[in-house]
Amino acid sequence: MLKQSHYDVSNAVRQDSYALLKKVSTATLTTVLFKHGLKNVFLQGPRRLAYGENMVGFAFTLRYIPAREDIDVLASFEDRNNLQRKGVEECPKGAIFVIDARGDASAASAGCILATRLQARGCAGIVTDGGFRDSPELAELDIPAYHTRPSAPTNLTKHHAIGLNEAIACGGVSVFPGDTIVGDNEGVVCIPSHLTEQVAVQAAEMTVFEDYVMEMIKNGASTFGLYPPTDQQTVENFAAWRQTHNR
């Protein structure tokens, strides 16, 4: 049975796993997830506004459908049940606010004010397959943010918030509430919540080996037999390297 809640993974496990995921790349994660049979895990489109350390947290989702002129008016923001505003006020500490904008960046998914509120609430990031307004100011915040491109028009011109903390599509990837979201300076990966611990450990181990390979390549080694490690000598040399470097 597919697990969809961040409560499926204990807080202690999540924090240990998140610490490992802070130090691995999305490239490594896609390879590890491919070994688990998961190919469609890298969100297509979203890019980081400002480079920084890895973003890691669990997904809290918002889903948009196309706006309709008779209901998506500025007065709709007065309603405290407006799901965009409600979502920002309910997104938990440590969560990443993931917005399904249907890949439409012709209007903003959110802007700097809402992102600042998420930052104040202790949220770990904000991601959309659409665009953000106030993007220069948003890029200066401490909260990591990913979008496809800047978009000044208000969300109401194109988007109607219809679903909160339910399964969504973002960047062509299925994202369930509680899935682990990892973003680096290349992009964003979604890890099913029940695989978080296993994937984190495997990615951390793979990163150590990749560091070894890079050092060997810089010193003139060939990739044959080294990457992947098909030669037994590579396995032995790597073991010795790990011991020497305390890795």
C-alpha atoms as a printed R data frame, in Angstrom:
    type eleno elety resid chain resno       x      y       z
1   ATOM     1    CA   MET     A     1   0.000  0.000   0.000
2   ATOM     2    CA   LEU     A     2   1.352  3.435  -0.956
3   ATOM     3    CA   LYS     A     3   2.258  5.541   2.042
4   ATOM     4    CA   GLN     A     4   1.288  9.175   1.715
5   ATOM     5    CA   SER     A     5   1.790 10.829   5.110
6   ATOM     6    CA   HIS     A     6   4.913 12.207   6.729
7   ATOM     7    CA   TYR     A     7   3.705 10.494   9.882
8   ATOM     8    CA   ASP     A     8   4.581  7.169   8.223
9   ATOM     9    CA   VAL     A     9   8.194  7.997   9.065
10  ATOM    10    CA   SER     A    10   9.115  8.770  12.663
11  ATOM    11    CA   ASN     A    11  10.434 12.225  13.443
12  ATOM    12    CA   ALA     A    12  13.771 10.806  14.636
13  ATOM    13    CA   VAL     A    13  14.208  8.837  11.408
14  ATOM    14    CA   ARG     A    14  13.268 11.842   9.322
15  ATOM    15    CA   GLN     A    15  15.752 14.120  11.056
16  ATOM    16    CA   ASP     A    16  18.593 11.590  10.700
17  ATOM    17    CA   SER     A    17  17.702 11.060   7.050
18  ATOM    18    CA   TYR     A    18  17.363 14.784   6.384
19  ATOM    19    CA   ALA     A    19  20.870 15.343   7.768
20  ATOM    20    CA   LEU     A    20  22.210 12.875   5.190
21  ATOM    21    CA   LEU     A    21  20.103 14.352   2.388
22  ATOM    22    CA   LYS     A    22  21.538 17.792   3.097
23  ATOM    23    CA   LYS     A    23  24.856 16.497   1.727
24  ATOM    24    CA   VAL     A    24  23.847 14.625  -1.438
25  ATOM    25    CA   SER     A    25  23.025 15.836  -4.930
26  ATOM    26    CA   THR     A    26  19.774 15.416  -6.813
27  ATOM    27    CA   ALA     A    27  21.817 13.661  -9.519
28  ATOM    28    CA   THR     A    28  22.879 11.008  -7.013
29  ATOM    29    CA   LEU     A    29  19.338 10.721  -5.681
30  ATOM    30    CA   THR     A    30  17.872 10.099  -9.135
31  ATOM    31    CA   THR     A    31  20.309  7.220  -9.632
32  ATOM    32    CA   VAL     A    32  19.511  5.698  -6.237
33  ATOM    33    CA   LEU     A    33  15.778  5.998  -6.893
34  ATOM    34    CA   PHE     A    34  16.259  4.449 -10.333
35  ATOM    35    CA   LYS     A    35  17.733  1.409  -8.554
36  ATOM    36    CA   HIS     A    36  14.419  1.238  -6.676
37  ATOM    37    CA   GLY     A    37  12.550  1.278 -10.007
38  ATOM    38    CA   LEU     A    38  11.542  4.958  -9.830
39  ATOM    39    CA   LYS     A    39  12.353  6.934 -12.960
40  ATOM    40    CA   ASN     A    40  10.100  9.997 -12.795
41  ATOM    41    CA   VAL     A    41  11.280 11.768  -9.647
42  ATOM    42    CA   PHE     A    42  13.038 14.937 -10.875
43  ATOM    43    CA   LEU     A    43  10.692 17.909 -11.241
44  ATOM    44    CA   GLN     A    44  10.908 19.294 -14.759
45  ATOM    45    CA   GLY     A    45  11.062 23.084 -14.855
46  ATOM    46    CA   PRO     A    46  11.629 24.395 -11.311
47  ATOM    47    CA   ARG     A    47  15.006 26.028 -10.790
48  ATOM    48    CA   ARG     A    48  16.387 27.695  -7.689
49  ATOM    49    CA   LEU     A    49  16.163 31.476  -7.473
50  ATOM    50    CA   ALA     A    50  19.344 31.809  -5.415
51  ATOM    51    CA   TYR     A    51  22.030 29.163  -4.979
52  ATOM    52    CA   GLY     A    52  22.562 27.763  -1.505
53  ATOM    53    CA   GLU     A    53  22.636 24.670   0.677
54  ATOM    54    CA   ASN     A    54  20.294 21.760   0.008
55  ATOM    55    CA   MET     A    55  16.607 22.194   0.727
56  ATOM    56    CA   VAL     A    56  15.161 19.177   2.561
57  ATOM    57    CA   GLY     A    57  11.702 18.688   4.058
58  ATOM    58    CA   PHE     A    58   8.339 16.979   3.656
59  ATOM    59    CA   ALA     A    59   5.748 18.038   1.103
60  ATOM    60    CA   PHE     A    60   2.719 20.159   1.976
61  ATOM    61    CA   THR     A    61   0.826 20.691  -1.248
62  ATOM    62    CA   LEU     A    62  -1.405 23.208  -3.025
63  ATOM    63    CA   ARG     A    63  -3.188 22.480  -6.305
64  ATOM    64    CA   TYR     A    64  -4.375 25.062  -8.824
65  ATOM    65    CA   ILE     A    65  -6.882 24.697 -11.648
66  ATOM    66    CA   PRO     A    66  -7.462 27.368 -14.319
67  ATOM    67    CA   ALA     A    67  -9.004 30.559 -12.978
68  ATOM    68    CA   ARG     A    68 -12.610 31.513 -13.693
69  ATOM    69    CA   GLU     A    69 -13.419 35.185 -14.017
70  ATOM    70    CA   ASP     A    70 -16.641 35.195 -11.982
71  ATOM    71    CA   ILE     A    71 -15.027 33.802  -8.832
72  ATOM    72    CA   ASP     A    72 -11.333 34.646  -9.063
73  ATOM    73    CA   VAL     A    73 -11.565 38.323  -8.182
74  ATOM    74    CA   LEU     A    74  -9.526 40.391  -5.747
75  ATOM    75    CA   ALA     A    75 -12.323 40.218  -3.184
76  ATOM    76    CA   SER     A    76 -11.726 36.473  -2.922
77  ATOM    77    CA   PHE     A    77  -8.631 37.228  -0.836
78  ATOM    78    CA   GLU     A    78 -10.939 38.471   1.917
79  ATOM    79    CA   ASP     A    79 -12.141 34.902   2.443
80  ATOM    80    CA   ARG     A    80 -10.065 33.183   5.120
81  ATOM    81    CA   ASN     A    81 -10.834 29.902   3.375
82  ATOM    82    CA   ASN     A    82  -8.958 31.038   0.267
83  ATOM    83    CA   LEU     A    83  -6.795 27.939  -0.122
84  ATOM    84    CA   GLN     A    84  -3.646 29.735  -1.186
85  ATOM    85    CA   ARG     A    85  -3.683 31.923   1.943
86  ATOM    86    CA   LYS     A    86  -5.033 29.110   4.132
87  ATOM    87    CA   GLY     A    87  -2.229 26.838   2.956
88  ATOM    88    CA   VAL     A    88   0.427 29.392   3.825
89  ATOM    89    CA   GLU     A    89  -1.025 29.723   7.321
90  ATOM    90    CA   GLU     A    90  -1.241 25.953   7.836
91  ATOM    91    CA   CYS     A    91   2.011 24.771   6.242
92  ATOM    92    CA   PRO     A    92   3.880 23.110   9.131
93  ATOM    93    CA   LYS     A    93   7.349 23.890  10.357
94  ATOM    94    CA   GLY     A    94   9.893 21.881   8.364
95  ATOM    95    CA   ALA     A    95   7.516 21.399   5.431
96  ATOM    96    CA   ILE     A    96   8.081 22.436   1.838
97  ATOM    97    CA   PHE     A    97   5.142 24.204   0.204
98  ATOM    98    CA   VAL     A    98   4.803 22.484  -3.190
99  ATOM    99    CA   ILE     A    99   2.460 24.142  -5.695
100 ATOM   100    CA   ASP     A   100   0.899 22.458  -8.714
101 ATOM   101    CA   ALA     A   101   0.476 25.280 -11.233
102 ATOM   102    CA   ARG     A   102  -0.034 22.940 -14.205
103 ATOM   103    CA   GLY     A   103   3.290 24.173 -15.579
104 ATOM   104    CA   ASP     A   104   1.695 27.575 -16.253
105 ATOM   105    CA   ALA     A   105   3.981 30.484 -15.367
106 ATOM   106    CA   SER     A   106   1.873 33.152 -17.068
107 ATOM   107    CA   ALA     A   107   0.658 34.203 -13.597
108 ATOM   108    CA   ALA     A   108   2.344 33.946 -10.224
109 ATOM   109    CA   SER     A   109   1.914 30.930  -7.977
110 ATOM   110    CA   ALA     A   110   2.868 33.136  -5.015
111 ATOM   111    CA   GLY     A   111   5.075 36.092  -4.187
112 ATOM   112    CA   CYS     A   112   7.574 37.451  -1.705
113 ATOM   113    CA   ILE     A   113   5.030 38.308   1.000
114 ATOM   114    CA   LEU     A   114   3.660 34.768   1.210
115 ATOM   115    CA   ALA     A   115   7.151 33.274   0.974
116 ATOM   116    CA   THR     A   116   8.237 35.524   3.836
117 ATOM   117    CA   ARG     A   117   5.308 34.256   5.896
118 ATOM   118    CA   LEU     A   118   6.335 30.655   5.177
119 ATOM   119    CA   GLN     A   119   9.873 31.529   6.240
120 ATOM   120    CA   ALA     A   120   8.585 33.044   9.490
121 ATOM   121    CA   ARG     A   121   6.612 29.857  10.174
122 ATOM   122    CA   GLY     A   122   9.786 27.786   9.900
123 ATOM   123    CA   CYS     A   123   8.932 26.133   6.591
124 ATOM   124    CA   ALA     A   124  11.825 24.570   4.710
125 ATOM   125    CA   GLY     A   125  11.125 25.820   1.183
126 ATOM   126    CA   ILE     A   126   8.647 26.662  -1.566
127 ATOM   127    CA   VAL     A   127   8.439 25.016  -4.998
128 ATOM   128    CA   THR     A   128   6.212 25.551  -8.028
129 ATOM   129    CA   ASP     A   129   6.171 24.416 -11.641
130 ATOM   130    CA   GLY     A   130   4.811 27.892 -12.412
131 ATOM   131    CA   GLY     A   131   6.381 31.234 -11.578
132 ATOM   132    CA   PHE     A   132   6.823 33.593  -8.630
133 ATOM   133    CA   ARG     A   133   6.219 37.327  -8.564
134 ATOM   134    CA   ASP     A   134   8.561 39.669  -6.651
135 ATOM   135    CA   SER     A   135  11.269 37.207  -7.625
136 ATOM   136    CA   PRO     A   136  14.256 39.557  -7.037
137 ATOM   137    CA   GLU     A   137  13.112 40.149  -3.451
138 ATOM   138    CA   LEU     A   138  12.135 36.514  -2.976
139 ATOM   139    CA   ALA     A   139  15.630 35.453  -4.037
140 ATOM   140    CA   GLU     A   140  17.062 37.442  -1.124
141 ATOM   141    CA   LEU     A   141  15.054 35.531   1.500
142 ATOM   142    CA   ASP     A   142  16.569 32.727   3.558
143 ATOM   143    CA   ILE     A   143  13.874 30.252   2.483
144 ATOM   144    CA   PRO     A   144  14.873 28.222  -0.616
145 ATOM   145    CA   ALA     A   145  12.564 28.853  -3.577
146 ATOM   146    CA   TYR     A   146  12.225 27.082  -6.941
147 ATOM   147    CA   HIS     A   147  10.180 28.157  -9.968
148 ATOM   148    CA   THR     A   148  10.316 28.000 -13.759
149 ATOM   149    CA   ARG     A   149  10.564 31.749 -14.389
150 ATOM   150    CA   PRO     A   150   9.515 35.125 -12.936
151 ATOM   151    CA   SER     A   151   5.858 36.036 -13.349
152 ATOM   152    CA   ALA     A   152   4.469 39.381 -12.189
153 ATOM   153    CA   PRO     A   153   0.656 38.929 -12.641
154 ATOM   154    CA   THR     A   154  -1.338 37.924  -9.569
155 ATOM   155    CA   ASN     A   155  -2.328 34.271  -9.339
156 ATOM   156    CA   LEU     A   156  -6.021 35.130  -9.743
157 ATOM   157    CA   THR     A   157  -5.546 35.981 -13.413
158 ATOM   158    CA   LYS     A   158  -4.768 32.343 -14.267
159 ATOM   159    CA   HIS     A   159  -4.982 30.140 -11.157
160 ATOM   160    CA   HIS     A   160  -7.758 29.005  -8.838
161 ATOM   161    CA   ALA     A   161  -6.591 27.264  -5.647
162 ATOM   162    CA   ILE     A   162  -8.739 24.141  -5.383
163 ATOM   163    CA   GLY     A   163  -6.908 21.505  -3.304
164 ATOM   164    CA   LEU     A   164  -4.813 21.666  -0.158
165 ATOM   165    CA   ASN     A   165  -2.456 18.936   1.071
166 ATOM   166    CA   GLU     A   166  -3.579 16.330  -1.405
167 ATOM   167    CA   ALA     A   167  -1.782 14.424  -4.151
168 ATOM   168    CA   ILE     A   168  -0.629 16.766  -6.923
169 ATOM   169    CA   ALA     A   169   1.498 16.855 -10.053
170 ATOM   170    CA   CYS     A   170   4.415 19.288  -9.980
171 ATOM   171    CA   GLY     A   171   6.900 19.445 -12.813
172 ATOM   172    CA   GLY     A   172   5.404 16.247 -14.205
173 ATOM   173    CA   VAL     A   173   6.059 14.313 -10.970
174 ATOM   174    CA   SER     A   174   3.483 12.840  -8.594
175 ATOM   175    CA   VAL     A   175   3.878 14.433  -5.165
176 ATOM   176    CA   PHE     A   176   1.961 13.101  -2.168
177 ATOM   177    CA   PRO     A   177   1.684 14.970   1.133
178 ATOM   178    CA   GLY     A   178   4.566 13.899   3.334
179 ATOM   179    CA   ASP     A   179   6.863 12.828   0.498
180 ATOM   180    CA   THR     A   180  10.441 13.916   1.063
181 ATOM   181    CA   ILE     A   181  11.481 16.831  -1.121
182 ATOM   182    CA   VAL     A   182  15.156 17.546  -1.780
183 ATOM   183    CA   GLY     A   183  16.418 20.498  -3.762
184 ATOM   184    CA   ASP     A   184  19.962 21.465  -4.676
185 ATOM   185    CA   ASN     A   185  21.363 24.005  -7.113
186 ATOM   186    CA   GLU     A   186  20.393 21.763 -10.027
187 ATOM   187    CA   GLY     A   187  16.735 21.121  -9.210
188 ATOM   188    CA   VAL     A   188  14.232 19.229  -7.082
189 ATOM   189    CA   VAL     A   189  13.659 15.511  -6.421
190 ATOM   190    CA   CYS     A   190  10.649 13.851  -4.766
191 ATOM   191    CA   ILE     A   191  11.306 10.758  -2.624
192 ATOM   192    CA   PRO     A   192   8.340  8.602  -1.533
193 ATOM   193    CA   SER     A   193   8.069  9.007   2.238
194 ATOM   194    CA   HIS     A   194   8.423  5.308   3.024
195 ATOM   195    CA   LEU     A   195  11.736  5.147   1.128
196 ATOM   196    CA   THR     A   196  13.279  8.178   2.797
197 ATOM   197    CA   GLU     A   197  15.548  6.417   5.271
198 ATOM   198    CA   GLN     A   198  16.784  3.781   2.839
199 ATOM   199    CA   VAL     A   199  17.396  6.239   0.009
200 ATOM   200    CA   ALA     A   200  19.188  8.701   2.293
201 ATOM   201    CA   VAL     A   201  21.645  6.073   3.513
202 ATOM   202    CA   GLN     A   202  22.259  4.713   0.006
203 ATOM   203    CA   ALA     A   203  22.743  8.205  -1.460
204 ATOM   204    CA   ALA     A   204  25.189  9.139   1.289
205 ATOM   205    CA   GLU     A   205  27.212  5.987   0.586
206 ATOM   206    CA   MET     A   206  27.115  6.628  -3.147
207 ATOM   207    CA   THR     A   207  28.322 10.202  -2.578
208 ATOM   208    CA   VAL     A   208  31.408  8.937  -0.744
209 ATOM   209    CA   PHE     A   209  32.232  6.680  -3.675
210 ATOM   210    CA   GLU     A   210  31.642  9.498  -6.176
211 ATOM   211    CA   ASP     A   211  34.052 11.697  -4.216
212 ATOM   212    CA   TYR     A   212  36.649  8.931  -4.481
213 ATOM   213    CA   VAL     A   213  36.027  8.528  -8.218
214 ATOM   214    CA   MET     A   214  36.362 12.262  -8.813
215 ATOM   215    CA   GLU     A   215  39.677 12.332  -7.001
216 ATOM   216    CA   MET     A   216  40.945  9.401  -9.062
217 ATOM   217    CA   ILE     A   217  39.756 10.950 -12.346
218 ATOM   218    CA   LYS     A   218  41.458 14.248 -11.512
219 ATOM   219    CA   ASN     A   219  44.648 12.275 -10.947
220 ATOM   220    CA   GLY     A   220  44.442 10.774 -14.431
221 ATOM   221    CA   ALA     A   221  42.583  7.482 -13.895
222 ATOM   222    CA   SER     A   222  40.358  6.010 -16.606
223 ATOM   223    CA   THR     A   223  36.661  5.491 -15.955
224 ATOM   224    CA   PHE     A   224  36.851  1.879 -17.155
225 ATOM   225    CA   GLY     A   225  36.590 -0.443 -14.197
226 ATOM   226    CA   LEU     A   226  36.358  2.560 -11.881
227 ATOM   227    CA   TYR     A   227  32.939  3.993 -12.594
228 ATOM   228    CA   PRO     A   228  31.036  1.761 -12.211
229 ATOM   229    CA   PRO     A   229  33.446 -0.245 -10.007
230 ATOM   230    CA   THR     A   230  33.616 -3.405 -12.131
231 ATOM   231    CA   ASP     A   231  37.246 -4.155 -11.248
232 ATOM   232    CA   GLN     A   232  37.966 -5.859  -7.920
233 ATOM   233    CA   GLN     A   233  41.024 -3.643  -7.566
234 ATOM   234    CA   THR     A   234  38.746 -0.613  -7.551
235 ATOM   235    CA   VAL     A   235  36.768 -2.067  -4.658
236 ATOM   236    CA   GLU     A   236  39.958 -2.718  -2.695
237 ATOM   237    CA   ASN     A   237  41.438  0.695  -3.493
238 ATOM   238    CA   PHE     A   238  38.223  2.416  -2.469
239 ATOM   239    CA   ALA     A   239  38.148  0.572   0.853
240 ATOM   240    CA   ALA     A   240  41.693  1.696   1.560
241 ATOM   241    CA   TRP     A   241  40.864  5.270   0.543
242 ATOM   242    CA   ARG     A   242  37.870  5.345   2.883
243 ATOM   243    CA   GLN     A   243  40.002  4.196   5.777
244 ATOM   244    CA   THR     A   244  42.695  6.752   5.028
245 ATOM   245    CA   HIS     A   245  40.189  9.596   4.686
246 ATOM   246    CA   ASN     A   246  37.964  8.426   7.567
247 ATOM   247    CA   ARG     A   247  34.942  8.323   5.267
